[in-house]
Amino acid sequence: MISKPLAPLSQIALALTSWPLAWLACAGRVARALFAGVSVSLLGLAGAQAQTAIETSQAGANARIDVLGSPFTPPPGTAASQSRILVYRASDSAGLKGATGVFVNGQYHTSLVAGGYSQLCTEPGAVEIGARQVRVGRTAKDNYDSLTATRLLAAQSQYFAVYEDAGRPVLKPVPAAQALQEMASVRLQMHTVSRVTKAQDCLSAPAPVPVAAPVMVPAMPQQFALSGDALFAFGRSDAAGMTSQGLAVIDQLVSRIRNDYTYINHIHVIGHADPLGSPAGNQRLSAERADTVRRYIERVSQISARITSEGRGSRQLVERSCGSVASTSAIACNQPNRRVVVEVVGQRRVDGGGQISPSTPR
């Protein structure tokens, strides 16, 4: 985009270049005041505050006419077939005396006082935006003070701020985030009527179709069965009774869990016993073995998920034809029933089976 000064405007009617005569395009009280031949001047507020009204010599309702309307609100999304231009003068730009006339492709659009803004919707494409400072009682210029060439993008709102450059107004493109911050205190410029022939009613972009939130299906636990005979010496359930083979199997399991899961919600360790012996003794043995495995996983895994354990005694047998009388054959037959199952709930990277090594039961 390019800014350049002093483009001739001899082809533009004087009625659109003179600040007082531009108001002739307005209906209502402003037009009546001008037709009566009154002297119209900008009413400057104290200090460098924005000029928000014009004062006439008439009495009553026509004595003071507001030129700034409603406060700025961020625009909605712009339709795909349009571009939206927003031009503004910050409230602290009172160093530029008078009003800044804004022209789009040589056609009058608005005159901005400090603290005012205006918007225009038109078709996308190349555009030239001219700026000219006008003061009441001064001869109207026939040239722009500056000219900004840019390309309007479809479905975009583009912001241009009035800056002072050696006493001249220059319209500079401003990022949306900066513009929205600077426009927090500006108000709508409403005392003139745009003469841009390609101006369009601003259309908002269609509201996005709501996307239903995905239904979260609770993850099914993945189970890993570990042989109790591989984990512990016969009849043992304490940490000292764990075999080197058993420790290696648990280490392998922990490594697999960490590799296969992106997120782990819960790990639950379940101990099972064979039916040989008393139910109370089997319950105690299964619970103690599960708790020992739980403690070891907590110590070596560095997994922050909740880890719990329980014993289920001999209530959930996987091999039911071995009998409950202790014998060499019954002990061998019940080997699959002596097990520790580790359940993992979380988000898996890949699906995998629950068997850790060929020697572990399913």
N, C-alpha and C positions, 0 to 999 in steps of 0.2 A: 504494500500500500504506500502511496506517495502523497505528501503534502506540499503544495506550492502556492505562492501568493498571487494576488492581483490578476484575476481573470475578468475580462470586460463583460459587462452585463447590459449593454445598450439595448439588447433585444427584450429585456425584462421591463415590464411596465413600471412607471414610477410609483404607481399605487402599491406595488409589492416591495418596493425598496425603501420607502419612507416609513419610519416608525409610526408617526401619527396617522398617516393615511392607510397603513395596513389594517388599522382598526375598523376602517370602513367596511371590511368584509364581515365584521361581526354584527350579529343581530342584537336587539335589546338596548340596554341602557348606554353601552359604549357608543353605538352608532348614533343614537339620539343626541348624545352629548357633542359628538363631532359635527353632526349636521347643524347644530345650533351655533356653531362657530366658536365654541368655548375653547379656552386654552387648556390643554391636557398635559399634565406633568406626572412623572413618577413620584410617588410618595416614598421617600427614603426613610427607613427606620433608623433608630439611633445607632451611631457608630458604623460598623461594617456589616450589620445584619442585612438579611435578604430583603429586597423590595417586594412587597406582597400585594400592593394595591396601586391604583391610579386615582388621582384627586382632580376633580373638575371644579369649575366655578359655579356649577348649579347647586341648588339647595335640595334637601331631602334625600331620596334614595339614590340620586345620581351624583351626590357629592363625593362619594368614595366607592370605587368599584374594585373588588378583589380580582387579582389576576392569577393567583395561585389557588388551586383547589385541593383535592384530597391527597393525603400522604401517599408516597410511593409504596407499592407492594410488589414483591418479586413476581414477574409474569409466569404464567403456566408454560408448559412445553409448546413449541411452535409447530404448526402443521407442516407436513412434509413438503407441501407445495409453496410454502412462503418462507420469507426471511423477515425477522423483526429487528428494526433499528430503534435503539433507545439513546437519546441525546440528553445531556444534563449539564447544568452549571451548579457546582457545589456552593453551599451557603457562604463559604469563605472566599468566593471569587468576586467580591464587590469591588476589587481594584479595577476591574473593567467597568467603566461608567456606561450607563445606559443598558440597552438590551442587545443580545447577540442574535442576529438574524441567521436562520439555518435554511439552506437551499439544497434540494436533492435533484441532481441532474438539471440544474438551472431553474427549478421551480420552487417557489416559496413554500416552506413548510411551517415554521414557527419562529417566534422571537422569545428567547430565554432571558429571564432576569435571574439574578443570583438566587439559588435555592429552588429553581424550577427544572422540570424535565418534561420531555414529550416522547411519544413513541410513534412509529410508522411501520406498517406491515406492507410488504410489496413482494414482487417476484424475485427469486434469486438471480444473481448475476452481477456484472460490473456496475459500479455506481460512483458518482462524484458528489461529495458533500461539501458545500461551500459555507463559509462563515463570514459575516460582516457585522461590525459593531455599529450601532445606530444610537444617536442621542437626540432627544427632543430639542427642537429649535435649531439643529444643525442641518446643513444641506446634505441631502441623501447622497451617498457614494454611488458610483457606477461600477465599482470593482469589488471583488471579494477581498477580504483581508487574508484569507487562506483558503486552500482547496485541498481536500483529502480524497484521494482515489483509493478505492478498496473493492473487494469482491464479497458480495453477500452470499452466505452459505444457506442451503436449504435446511429447514427445520432447526435453525439456530437463532438465538437472540444475541445481537452484537451491540456492544456499548461504546459510546463515544462521549468523552468529557471535554468541556470547554476549558482550555488552558490559556493563560496569558503569555504571549511571547513578544517582548518589546512593545507593549501596549496594544498588541493586536490579538484577537481571538483565534485560537487554533483548535480544531476538533481532532482529538487523538483517540485512537482505539484503546480500550481499557479491558483487561481481563475481567471476566464475569465476577470472580470472587472479590476483586478490588472494587468494582463498580457497585456491587450490592452493599458493600460496607459504606462507601462514600454516599450512596443514595438513601441511606437510612433516614436522613432529615429533609430530603427534598420533597416538593409537592408538584402536582400536575399543573403545567402551564396551560391556561384555558382562555386567554383573551383574544386569540387569533384563530383563524381557520386555515388549515393546510390547503394549498393549491396544487399538490402533487397529483397529477392525473393518473398515475399508476398505483396510487395508494389503494389498499384493500382493507376490508374489514378483517381484523385479526382473528384467526382461527386457532383454536387450541389443538394440540396433538391429542389423538384418542387416548383415553385412559388405558393403561396397560391391563390386560386381562388377568385377573387374579389367578395365580397358580396354586393349586391345592397343595398343601404341605404333604410331603410323602408320609404314608402310613408306616410307622415304625413297628416292625414285627419283632417281637422279642427273640433274641438269638437263642438257638437251642444249644445247650451245653455240649461241648465235645468231651468225650470220656477217654481216658487213658488208663488201661488196666495194668497194674504192676503185680508180679508174682510175690506173694508173701514169703514163700520159701527162698526167693532170691534176695529179698530185702533183709530178712532177719534170720538169725540162727533159730533153730527149732525151739518153740516155746518162749522166745524172747520178744520184747516189745519196746525196750529202752534204746537210747541212742548208742550206747556201747554195744548193744546186740545187733546193730546193723552191719551187714557184710560189706566188704569192699565192692563186690559185684552190685549189691543193692545201691550203694552210694553212686556208683558209676551210672546205673540205670536212671536214678533221679536227676543226676547232672545232665544226662542226655535229654531227659524230658524237659527240664528247665530251658535248655538251649533251644529245643524245638518250639516250645511255647513262645519264647521271645522272638524267634524268627518268623513264626507263622501268624502272629497277631500284631495288628497295628495298635490295638487298644484292648486292655484286659479289664473287665469289670469285677470279676469275682472268681476265685479259685476255691473249690470245696473238695476236701479229702475225706473219703469214706472207707472205713476199715470193715473187712468181712472175715469171718472165721468159719472153720468147718464144723460139722455137728458133733464131732467127737468131744466128749467132756460135758460139763454142765452148761446150761444156757447162760447162767450168770457169769461163769468164767469165760465163756466165749464172747459175751458182750464186753467184759472188761478188756480182754485181749485185743479185740477189734478196735475199741475206742483208743486204747493206748498206742497201738501201732499207727492209727490215723493221725493222732496228735504228734507223734514223733516225726512222721513224714512231713506234717505241716510245719513244724518248727524248723526242720532242715531246709525246706523250700524257702521259708521266710529269710533264713540266714544267708543262703547262697544266691537267690534269684535276683535280688535288687528290683523286684516287682512291687510297685506301690499299691496294687489292688488288694482288696480285702481277701484274706485267706482264712478259711474256717475248716473245721473237721468234725466228724461224728463216727460212732461205731454202730454197726447194725447186726453184730453178732453173727448167728448162723441163719438168720431169717430169710436171706435172699440167696439161695444156693443156685449155682449154675450146673452142678452135677448132683443129681438126686438119687442115683442108683447105687451109691457106695455103702450104704448102711451106716449105723451110728455106733457100732461096737468097735472099739479100738483094736486094730490088727495091722500087720504089715501091709496087707493088700488094701485095707480100708484107708490107711494113711496115704498110700500112693494114689488111690482113686480119688481122694478128696483134695488133692493138691490144687486143682483149679478153684476150689472154694476158698482157699486161704489166699486172699488178695487184698490189695489196696487200690481203689479207683480214684483217680484225680479228675474232677470235672472242671472245665474251663469255660467261662462265659465271657465273650468279648467279640471284637471285630477281627475276623480272620483275613489275612492276605490271600491265602490259598486254602482249598479244602484238603484235609488230610485225614487219614485213618486214625484210629485210636490205639494202634498197637506200637509199642516202643521198640521191641526187639523180638526175634523169632521165638525166644524162650518165654516171653510173657503171655499170659492167658488173654483171651479176648474179653 
